[in-house]
Amino acid sequence: MGEFDLIARFFTRPVRHAALGVGDDCALLAPAPGMQLAVSSDMLVEGRHFFADVDPETLGHKALAVNLSDLAACGARPLAFTLALALPCVDEAWLQGFANGLFALADQHGCELVGGDTTAGPLNICVTIFGEVPAGQALLRGGARAGDDIWVSGRPGEARLALDALRGQMDLPAATLARLRARLERPTPRVALGLALRGLASSAIDVSDGLLGDLGHVLKSSRVGAEIDVHITTDLLASGALQESAKGIFDAETMMPCALAGGDDYELVFTAPAARRAAVQAASSASGTQVTRIGRITPAPGLRLLDRTGQPLPGRFASFDHFA
């Protein structure tokens, strides 16, 4: 099967939203009047971002999910995406599974494939995604203000627990591992929450490299500091991980670095004025996404971690860095 046969068979679909999709030198997108394009790219590399034996349908899902998460953090509605795919060989069964996972998630969000590239080489997947957001309404990293609450969606740290187990660093019951592995390999992009937070959140970012590390980008861009109630984040993770079959496996020493510095969660951490707490909870309900208040923005730069009594906790939790 040649390159163009491969594209035609697995990755060409009727155009629904774009002015021009797959098959020409460029795709053509036309956002609605008064809208801005939001654009993001993410690359997944075998051995770095996913295990070699990952199910191809699951990998197709994640390849798009991590990009949808960036749109969610910006409060943008998905429009379309491109796919650049390097393949060691043409495996039709693998390609069909990958395409199934990719398009199932794309269809959930009304997002269509409009172009890309294929080549031979080590397995490498790069998606560039396009969304639209009303001019002036994008959620950005630089809007946090002193006194704002800090919120997070979902339960950060579950993906890290799965990764540690898959690497043999802990032994989990099969049912617990299966649930946590789904959080690692099939993340849920919080697009509905991002849309609901437009005009409400003062800043936002998605948690891809670790809660504290990604929050640190918000603090730097906004020129503020933060206090984090560490027990809330660890209790939040424990509430999901500590099923009956897993009790006795997890402790605070295990939970804390996973909750604070684990990557691959693709949750949203965002800030909002304290006076808008009821509105944040309404956005949570409307989007069907759990959110939890975990701290507050302070005027003085720096990040302080507090225990249950409000006392500072020692230690530093480094988030993932590709080149560290």
C-alpha positions as a Python dict, from the first residue, in 0.01 Angstrom:
ca = {
    (1, 'M'): (0, 0, 0),
    (2, 'G'): (143, 339, -101),
    (3, 'E'): (136, 662, 97),
    (4, 'F'): (-163, 812, -84),
    (5, 'D'): (-356, 485, -78),
    (6, 'L'): (-297, 473, 298),
    (7, 'I'): (-431, 827, 342),
    (8, 'A'): (-732, 763, 123),
    (9, 'R'): (-824, 439, 299),
    (10, 'F'): (-774, 530, 663),
    (11, 'F'): (-776, 909, 697),
    (12, 'T'): (-1000, 1065, 430),
    (13, 'R'): (-1357, 1156, 525),
    (14, 'P'): (-1623, 1390, 384),
    (15, 'V'): (-1570, 1757, 474),
    (16, 'R'): (-1833, 1886, 717),
    (17, 'H'): (-1707, 2217, 855),
    (18, 'A'): (-1388, 2315, 672),
    (19, 'A'): (-1399, 2503, 343),
    (20, 'L'): (-1148, 2249, 207),
    (21, 'G'): (-1012, 1935, 372),
    (22, 'V'): (-776, 1648, 291),
    (23, 'G'): (-638, 1621, -62),
    (24, 'D'): (-505, 1966, -159),
    (25, 'D'): (-186, 2156, -75),
    (26, 'C'): (-356, 2336, 215),
    (27, 'A'): (-674, 2296, 413),
    (28, 'L'): (-902, 2598, 432),
    (29, 'L'): (-1075, 2696, 757),
    (30, 'A'): (-1323, 2977, 803),
    (31, 'P'): (-1400, 3061, 1169),
    (32, 'A'): (-1729, 3235, 1239),
    (33, 'P'): (-1734, 3618, 1230),
    (34, 'G'): (-1593, 3770, 1548),
    (35, 'M'): (-1400, 3454, 1632),
    (36, 'Q'): (-1025, 3397, 1666),
    (37, 'L'): (-843, 3076, 1570),
    (38, 'A'): (-680, 2887, 1859),
    (39, 'V'): (-400, 2659, 1733),
    (40, 'S'): (-191, 2401, 1920),
    (41, 'S'): (45, 2113, 1832),
    (42, 'D'): (150, 1808, 2033),
    (43, 'M'): (383, 1523, 1941),
    (44, 'L'): (370, 1167, 2078),
    (45, 'V'): (685, 956, 2042),
    (46, 'E'): (699, 580, 2101),
    (47, 'G'): (897, 498, 2415),
    (48, 'R'): (868, 855, 2538),
    (49, 'H'): (493, 919, 2551),
    (50, 'F'): (348, 570, 2515),
    (51, 'F'): (448, 205, 2550),
    (52, 'A'): (524, 6, 2235),
    (53, 'D'): (246, -243, 2309),
    (54, 'V'): (-29, 16, 2358),
    (55, 'D'): (-359, -67, 2190),
    (56, 'P'): (-372, 135, 1863),
    (57, 'E'): (-732, 247, 1920),
    (58, 'T'): (-631, 380, 2260),
    (59, 'L'): (-332, 558, 2106),
    (60, 'G'): (-553, 718, 1840),
    (61, 'H'): (-776, 852, 2118),
    (62, 'K'): (-485, 995, 2317),
    (63, 'A'): (-317, 1154, 2015),
    (64, 'L'): (-620, 1379, 1970),
    (65, 'A'): (-715, 1408, 2338),
    (66, 'V'): (-392, 1581, 2439),
    (67, 'N'): (-455, 1848, 2174),
    (68, 'L'): (-821, 1890, 2265),
    (69, 'S'): (-699, 1950, 2619),
    (70, 'D'): (-500, 2252, 2500),
    (71, 'L'): (-814, 2396, 2339),
    (72, 'A'): (-1004, 2331, 2661),
    (73, 'A'): (-746, 2529, 2859),
    (74, 'C'): (-799, 2820, 2620),
    (75, 'G'): (-1180, 2799, 2628),
    (76, 'A'): (-1189, 2724, 2255),
    (77, 'R'): (-1439, 2513, 2063),
    (78, 'P'): (-1272, 2247, 1841),
    (79, 'L'): (-1295, 2289, 1463),
    (80, 'A'): (-1039, 2071, 1284),
    (81, 'F'): (-697, 1908, 1307),
    (82, 'T'): (-407, 1784, 1095),
    (83, 'L'): (-214, 1460, 1149),
    (84, 'A'): (154, 1397, 1077),
    (85, 'L'): (232, 1028, 1112),
    (86, 'A'): (566, 844, 1087),
    (87, 'L'): (524, 466, 1057),
    (88, 'P'): (789, 191, 1075),
    (89, 'C'): (573, -16, 836),
    (90, 'V'): (222, -30, 691),
    (91, 'D'): (23, -247, 933),
    (92, 'E'): (-339, -231, 816),
    (93, 'A'): (-488, -373, 1136),
    (94, 'W'): (-290, -122, 1345),
    (95, 'L'): (-391, 167, 1118),
    (96, 'Q'): (-758, 71, 1132),
    (97, 'G'): (-753, 58, 1513),
    (98, 'F'): (-566, 389, 1537),
    (99, 'A'): (-809, 558, 1296),
    (100, 'N'): (-1108, 419, 1488),
    (101, 'G'): (-987, 566, 1818),
    (102, 'L'): (-889, 895, 1657),
    (103, 'F'): (-1218, 951, 1477),
    (104, 'A'): (-1440, 831, 1762),
    (105, 'L'): (-1307, 1113, 1980),
    (106, 'A'): (-1305, 1360, 1689),
    (107, 'D'): (-1674, 1289, 1624),
    (108, 'Q'): (-1757, 1346, 1992),
    (109, 'H'): (-1623, 1699, 1959),
    (110, 'G'): (-1729, 1782, 1603),
    (111, 'C'): (-1364, 1809, 1500),
    (112, 'E'): (-1252, 1692, 1155),
    (113, 'L'): (-922, 1585, 1001),
    (114, 'V'): (-831, 1829, 724),
    (115, 'G'): (-474, 1736, 624),
    (116, 'G'): (-129, 1629, 738),
    (117, 'D'): (160, 1409, 627),
    (118, 'T'): (279, 1049, 637),
    (119, 'T'): (631, 910, 616),
    (120, 'A'): (834, 601, 700),
    (121, 'G'): (1030, 609, 1026),
    (122, 'P'): (1012, 535, 1399),
    (123, 'L'): (652, 563, 1523),
    (124, 'N'): (582, 931, 1581),
    (125, 'I'): (247, 1110, 1590),
    (126, 'C'): (199, 1486, 1566),
    (127, 'V'): (-144, 1651, 1572),
    (128, 'T'): (-206, 2021, 1514),
    (129, 'I'): (-551, 2130, 1624),
    (130, 'F'): (-760, 2436, 1541),
    (131, 'G'): (-1039, 2582, 1749),
    (132, 'E'): (-1234, 2904, 1767),
    (133, 'V'): (-1299, 3140, 2055),
    (134, 'P'): (-1474, 3480, 2062),
    (135, 'A'): (-1226, 3766, 2032),
    (136, 'G'): (-1112, 3873, 2377),
    (137, 'Q'): (-1265, 3572, 2558),
    (138, 'A'): (-978, 3321, 2541),
    (139, 'L'): (-862, 3181, 2876),
    (140, 'L'): (-495, 3269, 2918),
    (141, 'R'): (-216, 3200, 3166),
    (142, 'G'): (-155, 3564, 3254),
    (143, 'G'): (-484, 3667, 3416),
    (144, 'A'): (-457, 3533, 3774),
    (145, 'R'): (-495, 3799, 4044),
    (146, 'A'): (-422, 3807, 4417),
    (147, 'G'): (-720, 3671, 4609),
    (148, 'D'): (-836, 3440, 4329),
    (149, 'D'): (-922, 3082, 4416),
    (150, 'I'): (-724, 2800, 4255),
    (151, 'W'): (-933, 2511, 4122),
    (152, 'V'): (-852, 2181, 3955),
    (153, 'S'): (-1072, 1939, 3765),
    (154, 'G'): (-1081, 1564, 3820),
    (155, 'R'): (-821, 1386, 4034),
    (156, 'P'): (-464, 1474, 3930),
    (157, 'G'): (-212, 1198, 3995),
    (158, 'E'): (-410, 896, 3874),
    (159, 'A'): (-214, 874, 3549),
    (160, 'R'): (115, 883, 3742),
    (161, 'L'): (0, 599, 3969),
    (162, 'A'): (-72, 391, 3659),
    (163, 'L'): (266, 473, 3507),
    (164, 'D'): (451, 375, 3825),
    (165, 'A'): (261, 45, 3834),
    (166, 'L'): (330, -30, 3468),
    (167, 'R'): (699, 37, 3530),
    (168, 'G'): (694, -218, 3813),
    (169, 'Q'): (740, 40, 4089),
    (170, 'M'): (423, -70, 4270),
    (171, 'D'): (192, -369, 4264),
    (172, 'L'): (-177, -289, 4210),
    (173, 'P'): (-483, -514, 4201),
    (174, 'A'): (-588, -583, 3842),
    (175, 'A'): (-915, -386, 3867),
    (176, 'T'): (-740, -81, 4013),
    (177, 'L'): (-465, -89, 3751),
    (178, 'A'): (-715, -121, 3467),
    (179, 'R'): (-906, 186, 3585),
    (180, 'L'): (-594, 394, 3641),
    (181, 'R'): (-437, 280, 3311),
    (182, 'A'): (-745, 412, 3131),
    (183, 'R'): (-678, 752, 3292),
    (184, 'L'): (-321, 738, 3157),
    (185, 'E'): (-395, 612, 2806),
    (186, 'R'): (-747, 745, 2741),
    (187, 'P'): (-759, 1088, 2907),
    (188, 'T'): (-1082, 1290, 2893),
    (189, 'P'): (-1021, 1638, 2748),
    (190, 'R'): (-1218, 1891, 2953),
    (191, 'V'): (-1354, 2083, 2655),
    (192, 'A'): (-1702, 2136, 2801),
    (193, 'L'): (-1554, 2277, 3122),
    (194, 'G'): (-1324, 2511, 2930),
    (195, 'L'): (-1619, 2649, 2735),
    (196, 'A'): (-1822, 2692, 3056),
    (197, 'L'): (-1535, 2887, 3217),
    (198, 'R'): (-1522, 3155, 2947),
    (199, 'G'): (-1588, 3492, 3111),
    (200, 'L'): (-1553, 3331, 3454),
    (201, 'A'): (-1198, 3198, 3501),
    (202, 'S'): (-922, 3457, 3525),
    (203, 'S'): (-657, 3212, 3399),
    (204, 'A'): (-626, 2846, 3301),
    (205, 'I'): (-380, 2579, 3187),
    (206, 'D'): (-407, 2205, 3131),
    (207, 'V'): (-219, 1966, 3358),
    (208, 'S'): (9, 1773, 3124),
    (209, 'D'): (345, 1781, 3304),
    (210, 'G'): (228, 1795, 3667),
    (211, 'L'): (-5, 2013, 3875),
    (212, 'L'): (255, 2233, 4045),
    (213, 'G'): (477, 2268, 3739),
    (214, 'D'): (189, 2371, 3515),
    (215, 'L'): (47, 2604, 3779),
    (216, 'G'): (394, 2757, 3795),
    (217, 'H'): (352, 2874, 3434),
    (218, 'V'): (36, 3060, 3538),
    (219, 'L'): (213, 3220, 3833),
    (220, 'K'): (503, 3332, 3618),
    (221, 'S'): (282, 3475, 3344),
    (222, 'S'): (54, 3647, 3597),
    (223, 'R'): (341, 3766, 3821),
    (224, 'V'): (178, 3635, 4138),
    (225, 'G'): (230, 3359, 4393),
    (226, 'A'): (13, 3084, 4537),
    (227, 'E'): (-66, 2878, 4844),
    (228, 'I'): (-172, 2516, 4790),
    (229, 'D'): (-353, 2309, 5053),
    (230, 'V'): (-165, 1986, 4991),
    (231, 'H'): (-400, 1766, 5195),
    (232, 'I'): (-689, 1853, 4962),
    (233, 'T'): (-501, 1735, 4653),
    (234, 'T'): (-379, 1414, 4816),
    (235, 'D'): (-722, 1339, 4967),
    (236, 'L'): (-875, 1398, 4625),
    (237, 'L'): (-644, 1141, 4466),
    (238, 'A'): (-697, 897, 4752),
    (239, 'S'): (-1074, 918, 4716),
    (240, 'G'): (-1046, 760, 4372),
    (241, 'A'): (-747, 532, 4416),
    (242, 'L'): (-830, 378, 4753),
    (243, 'Q'): (-1086, 124, 4650),
    (244, 'E'): (-1144, -172, 4877),
    (245, 'S'): (-909, -390, 4674),
    (246, 'A'): (-628, -134, 4695),
    (247, 'K'): (-641, -31, 5060),
    (248, 'G'): (-304, -55, 5233),
    (249, 'I'): (-109, 2, 4909),
    (250, 'F'): (-119, 381, 4901),
    (251, 'D'): (7, 620, 5167),
    (252, 'A'): (82, 992, 5187),
    (253, 'E'): (439, 935, 5072),
    (254, 'T'): (308, 772, 4753),
    (255, 'M'): (16, 1007, 4698),
    (256, 'M'): (185, 1343, 4741),
    (257, 'P'): (435, 1336, 4450),
    (258, 'C'): (174, 1178, 4221),
    (259, 'A'): (-91, 1438, 4303),
    (260, 'L'): (144, 1737, 4292),
    (261, 'A'): (391, 1643, 4018),
    (262, 'G'): (247, 1353, 3819),
    (263, 'G'): (195, 1421, 3449),
    (264, 'D'): (-45, 1303, 3177),
    (265, 'D'): (-363, 1396, 3367),
    (266, 'Y'): (-493, 1649, 3110),
    (267, 'E'): (-712, 1809, 3374),
    (268, 'L'): (-758, 2185, 3396),
    (269, 'V'): (-613, 2400, 3674),
    (270, 'F'): (-768, 2746, 3672),
    (271, 'T'): (-821, 3055, 3884),
    (272, 'A'): (-1133, 3258, 3948),
    (273, 'P'): (-1233, 3540, 4185),
    (274, 'A'): (-1348, 3412, 4525),
    (275, 'A'): (-1679, 3593, 4473),
    (276, 'R'): (-1752, 3362, 4175),
    (277, 'R'): (-1745, 3032, 4365),
    (278, 'A'): (-2113, 2961, 4302),
    (279, 'A'): (-2066, 3035, 3932),
    (280, 'V'): (-1768, 2796, 3916),
    (281, 'Q'): (-1975, 2521, 4075),
    (282, 'A'): (-2252, 2592, 3823),
    (283, 'A'): (-1998, 2560, 3539),
    (284, 'S'): (-1883, 2232, 3693),
    (285, 'S'): (-2240, 2099, 3698),
    (286, 'A'): (-2320, 2223, 3348),
    (287, 'S'): (-2010, 2056, 3203),
    (288, 'G'): (-2043, 1735, 3405),
    (289, 'T'): (-1689, 1780, 3539),
    (290, 'Q'): (-1586, 1764, 3904),
    (291, 'V'): (-1381, 2062, 4024),
    (292, 'T'): (-1214, 2118, 4360),
    (293, 'R'): (-1078, 2434, 4522),
    (294, 'I'): (-717, 2362, 4625),
    (295, 'G'): (-564, 2698, 4712),
    (296, 'R'): (-543, 3069, 4651),
    (297, 'I'): (-340, 3326, 4460),
    (298, 'T'): (-115, 3553, 4668),
    (299, 'P'): (42, 3887, 4572),
    (300, 'A'): (396, 3782, 4669),
    (301, 'P'): (572, 3560, 4413),
    (302, 'G'): (649, 3201, 4504),
    (303, 'L'): (461, 2880, 4570),
    (304, 'R'): (390, 2774, 4931),
    (305, 'L'): (265, 2426, 5017),
    (306, 'L'): (55, 2408, 5334),
    (307, 'D'): (-39, 2112, 5554),
    (308, 'R'): (-376, 2053, 5725),
    (309, 'T'): (-296, 2307, 5996),
    (310, 'G'): (-190, 2575, 5750),
    (311, 'Q'): (180, 2529, 5823),
    (312, 'P'): (438, 2530, 5541),
    (313, 'L'): (552, 2192, 5410),
    (314, 'P'): (918, 2142, 5317),
    (315, 'G'): (1025, 1986, 4991),
    (316, 'R'): (1011, 2051, 4621),
    (317, 'F'): (812, 1855, 4366),
    (318, 'A'): (957, 1868, 4016),
    (319, 'S'): (719, 1814, 3726),
    (320, 'F'): (809, 1633, 3406),
    (321, 'D'): (1064, 1795, 3175),
    (322, 'H'): (1168, 1626, 2848),
    (323, 'F'): (1526, 1752, 2877),
    (324, 'A'): (1584, 1753, 3253),
}
